Amino acid sequence: MSASAALDSTGRSVFACGVVRVSDSQVLVAAVSRLADAVAVVGETPRMVRQLMDSAIDVLDLAGCTVTLVQDGPERFTEATPDALLEVERCQHRTGRGPCVAAMRHGAPIAVTNIGCRRAVWQEFCAEAVRQQVSSVVVVPMRSGDVTVGALGMYTHEPRDWTEQDLSVGGLLASMAAGHIVKSTAIRRQEQLTEQLMHALDTRIIVEQAKGVLANAGRTTPDAAYELIRAHARTNRVPVQAVAKAIVELGLRI
């Protein structure tokens, strides 16, 4: 499904049409440029998310934006501008119903011209939207390739017929942010793996050193020295590495 296609609450494809909202190309270029600067800095996801929302609000003349990120399990990171829209997002995640949930489930934008017309489907969401004085929403999945990392929600105070270009611009901003998330996640996982390997190497080195110390002191083999270290660790319920470190650095003899 193209970036300009949207799903209604029943999952049917809808194409918006009408007046182009993005009338100032300079505003769009400036907003995309600012977001590009933010996504280029790996590891600063909160800053990137704020810039994503600010860019969408500037370009599409919105009342506010929300971003929900879902990675590595059920944990969610949710941000909103203004903060009051956080309650709209939390309501959807709490009840499992709403345009954000539907957009991520279907992997396609959900455009709602008038939120009040969806009360029969999303009762809790609609009630919260009324409390926060928003009347229209479009939610665009944040996708990078086949990976969906979250959703960008865009709200207006008045009912709005979302155009094809609205959806295209929202999709562009969301995909830029999604690329940042996927790249940052990959780098973070690689760093964690490197740290684990370094820790394992350090452990191996200190244990080998301790085996040598005990073998020389007790005129025994390295294998027999290791059995002494392991037995001492089990008896005292401490890691083998801790015993080895005590032997090498503190002069422990067992």
C-alpha positions as CSV (number, residue, x, y, z in Angstrom):
1,M,0.0,0.0,0.0
2,S,1.4,3.4,-1.0
3,A,2.1,6.2,1.5
4,S,-0.9,8.1,0.3
5,A,-3.3,5.2,1.0
6,A,-5.2,5.1,4.3
7,L,-7.4,2.7,6.1
8,D,-10.6,3.5,7.8
9,S,-11.8,2.0,11.1
10,T,-12.9,-1.2,9.2
11,G,-9.6,-1.7,7.5
12,R,-10.8,-0.6,4.1
13,S,-8.5,1.5,1.9
14,V,-9.3,5.2,1.7
15,F,-7.6,7.8,-0.5
16,A,-7.8,11.4,0.7
17,C,-8.4,14.1,-1.8
18,G,-8.9,17.9,-1.8
19,V,-6.9,21.0,-1.3
20,V,-3.1,20.6,-0.8
21,R,-2.2,21.6,2.7
22,V,1.5,22.0,2.3
23,S,1.5,25.3,0.5
24,D,5.0,26.6,1.4
25,S,7.7,24.3,0.0
26,Q,10.3,26.3,2.0
27,V,8.7,25.4,5.2
28,L,8.8,21.7,4.2
29,V,12.4,21.9,3.1
30,A,13.4,23.6,6.4
31,A,11.5,21.1,8.5
32,V,12.9,18.1,6.7
33,S,16.4,19.6,7.0
34,R,16.1,20.0,10.8
35,L,14.8,16.5,11.1
36,A,17.7,15.2,8.9
37,D,20.1,16.8,11.3
38,A,18.4,15.1,14.3
39,V,18.3,11.7,12.8
40,A,22.0,11.8,11.8
41,V,22.9,11.8,15.5
42,V,22.8,8.1,16.6
43,G,21.6,7.5,20.2
44,E,19.7,10.8,20.7
45,T,16.2,9.3,20.1
46,P,14.3,11.7,22.5
47,R,15.7,14.7,20.7
48,M,14.9,13.2,17.3
49,V,11.3,12.4,18.4
50,R,10.8,16.0,19.5
51,Q,12.1,17.3,16.2
52,L,9.8,14.9,14.3
53,M,6.8,16.2,16.1
54,D,7.8,19.9,15.6
55,S,8.5,19.3,11.9
56,A,5.1,17.7,11.4
57,I,3.3,20.5,13.3
58,D,5.1,23.2,11.3
59,V,4.5,21.7,7.9
60,L,1.0,20.4,8.3
61,D,-0.4,23.1,10.5
62,L,-1.4,20.7,13.3
63,A,-2.8,21.1,16.8
64,G,-0.4,18.6,18.1
65,C,1.5,15.3,17.5
66,T,2.2,12.1,19.3
67,V,4.9,9.5,18.8
68,T,4.7,5.9,20.1
69,L,7.7,3.6,19.7
70,V,7.4,-0.1,20.3
71,Q,10.6,-2.2,20.4
72,D,12.0,-5.3,22.0
73,G,8.7,-6.4,23.6
74,P,5.7,-4.7,25.1
75,E,7.6,-1.6,26.4
76,R,6.5,1.6,24.8
77,F,8.0,5.0,24.6
78,T,5.3,7.7,24.1
79,E,5.8,11.4,23.6
80,A,3.4,14.2,22.7
81,T,3.2,17.9,21.9
82,P,1.4,19.3,23.7
83,D,1.8,17.0,26.7
84,A,-2.0,16.7,27.2
85,L,-2.2,14.4,24.1
86,L,-0.3,11.8,26.0
87,E,-3.6,10.9,27.6
88,V,-5.1,10.2,24.2
89,E,-2.2,7.8,23.4
90,R,-2.3,6.1,26.8
91,C,-6.1,5.5,26.4
92,Q,-5.5,3.6,23.2
93,H,-2.7,1.4,24.6
94,R,-4.7,0.8,27.7
95,T,-7.9,-0.3,25.8
96,G,-6.2,-1.8,22.8
97,R,-8.4,0.3,20.5
98,G,-7.9,3.4,18.5
99,P,-6.2,4.7,15.3
100,C,-2.7,4.3,16.6
101,V,-3.3,0.7,17.5
102,A,-5.0,0.1,14.2
103,A,-2.3,1.8,12.1
104,M,0.5,-0.4,13.7
105,R,-1.7,-3.5,13.4
106,H,-2.4,-3.0,9.7
107,G,0.9,-1.4,8.8
108,A,-0.9,1.5,6.9
109,P,-2.0,5.0,7.7
110,I,-5.4,5.6,9.4
111,A,-7.1,8.8,8.5
112,V,-10.1,10.1,10.5
113,T,-11.8,13.2,9.2
114,N,-14.1,13.5,12.3
115,I,-13.2,11.6,15.4
116,G,-16.7,12.0,16.8
117,C,-18.0,9.7,14.0
118,R,-16.0,6.8,15.4
119,R,-17.6,6.6,18.8
120,A,-19.2,3.2,18.1
121,V,-15.8,1.7,17.3
122,W,-13.4,3.6,19.6
123,Q,-15.6,4.8,22.5
124,E,-12.8,5.5,25.0
125,F,-10.5,7.1,22.5
126,C,-13.2,9.4,21.2
127,A,-14.1,10.5,24.7
128,E,-10.5,11.3,25.5
129,A,-10.0,13.1,22.2
130,V,-13.1,15.3,23.0
131,R,-11.6,16.1,26.4
132,Q,-8.3,17.2,24.8
133,Q,-10.2,19.2,22.2
134,V,-9.0,17.4,19.1
135,S,-11.5,16.5,16.3
136,S,-9.4,14.9,13.5
137,V,-6.4,12.6,13.3
138,V,-4.2,10.7,10.9
139,V,-1.8,8.1,12.2
140,V,1.2,7.0,10.1
141,P,3.2,3.9,10.9
142,M,6.9,4.5,11.4
143,R,8.4,1.9,9.2
144,S,12.0,1.2,7.9
145,G,11.8,-1.6,5.3
146,D,9.7,-4.3,6.8
147,V,10.2,-3.2,10.3
148,T,7.5,-1.1,12.1
149,V,9.0,0.7,15.1
150,G,6.0,2.8,16.1
151,A,3.5,5.4,14.9
152,L,3.2,9.1,14.3
153,G,-0.1,10.6,15.3
154,M,-1.1,14.0,13.9
155,Y,-4.1,15.9,15.3
156,T,-6.2,19.0,14.5
157,H,-8.7,20.9,16.5
158,E,-11.3,21.0,13.7
159,P,-12.5,18.1,11.4
160,R,-10.1,17.8,8.4
161,D,-10.2,16.0,5.1
162,W,-6.6,14.6,5.0
163,T,-5.1,15.0,1.5
164,E,-2.8,12.7,-0.4
165,Q,0.0,15.2,0.2
166,D,-0.7,15.3,3.9
167,L,-0.2,11.6,4.1
168,S,2.9,11.7,1.9
169,V,4.6,14.3,4.0
170,G,3.6,12.5,7.2
171,G,5.0,9.3,5.7
172,L,8.2,10.9,4.7
173,L,8.9,12.3,8.2
174,A,7.9,9.1,9.9
175,S,10.1,7.0,7.6
176,M,13.1,9.2,8.3
177,A,12.6,8.9,12.0
178,A,12.1,5.1,11.7
179,G,15.4,4.8,9.9
180,H,17.1,6.5,12.9
181,I,15.4,4.1,15.3
182,V,16.4,1.0,13.4
183,K,20.0,2.2,13.0
184,S,20.3,3.2,16.7
185,T,18.9,-0.1,17.8
186,A,21.4,-2.0,15.6
187,I,24.4,0.0,16.9
188,R,23.2,-0.4,20.5
189,R,22.9,-4.2,20.2
190,Q,26.4,-4.4,18.6
191,E,27.8,-2.3,21.5
192,Q,26.2,-4.7,24.0
193,L,27.6,-7.7,22.2
194,T,31.1,-6.1,22.1
195,E,30.8,-5.4,25.9
196,Q,29.8,-9.0,26.6
197,L,32.7,-10.4,24.5
198,M,35.2,-8.0,26.2
199,H,33.9,-9.1,29.6
200,A,34.2,-12.8,28.7
201,L,37.8,-12.1,27.4
202,D,38.7,-10.3,30.6
203,T,37.3,-13.1,32.7
204,R,39.2,-15.7,30.7
205,I,42.5,-13.7,31.1
206,I,42.2,-13.3,34.9
207,V,41.2,-17.0,35.4
208,E,44.2,-18.1,33.3
209,Q,46.5,-15.9,35.4
210,A,45.1,-17.3,38.6
211,K,45.6,-20.9,37.4
212,G,49.2,-20.1,36.7
213,V,49.7,-18.5,40.1
214,L,48.3,-21.6,41.9
215,A,50.0,-24.1,39.7
216,N,53.4,-22.5,40.4
217,A,52.8,-22.1,44.1
218,G,51.4,-25.6,44.6
219,R,53.6,-27.4,42.0
220,T,50.5,-28.7,40.3
221,T,48.9,-28.6,36.8
222,P,46.8,-25.7,35.5
223,D,43.8,-28.0,35.3
224,A,44.1,-29.0,38.9
225,A,44.5,-25.3,39.9
226,Y,41.3,-24.5,38.1
227,E,39.4,-27.2,40.0
228,L,40.7,-25.6,43.2
229,I,39.4,-22.2,42.1
230,R,36.0,-23.6,41.0
231,A,35.6,-25.6,44.3
232,H,36.4,-22.5,46.4
233,A,33.9,-20.4,44.4
234,R,31.1,-23.0,44.9
235,T,31.9,-23.3,48.6
236,N,31.7,-19.6,49.1
237,R,29.0,-18.9,46.6
238,V,31.0,-16.4,44.6
239,P,31.8,-16.2,40.9
240,V,34.9,-18.0,39.6
241,Q,36.1,-14.6,38.3
242,A,36.0,-13.1,41.8
243,V,38.1,-15.9,43.3
244,A,40.6,-15.6,40.4
245,K,40.9,-11.9,40.8
246,A,41.5,-12.3,44.6
247,I,44.3,-14.8,43.8
248,V,46.0,-12.5,41.3
249,E,45.4,-9.1,42.9
250,L,45.1,-9.8,46.6
251,G,47.3,-12.8,47.1
252,L,44.6,-15.3,48.0
253,R,45.9,-18.9,48.3
254,I,43.5,-21.9,48.4
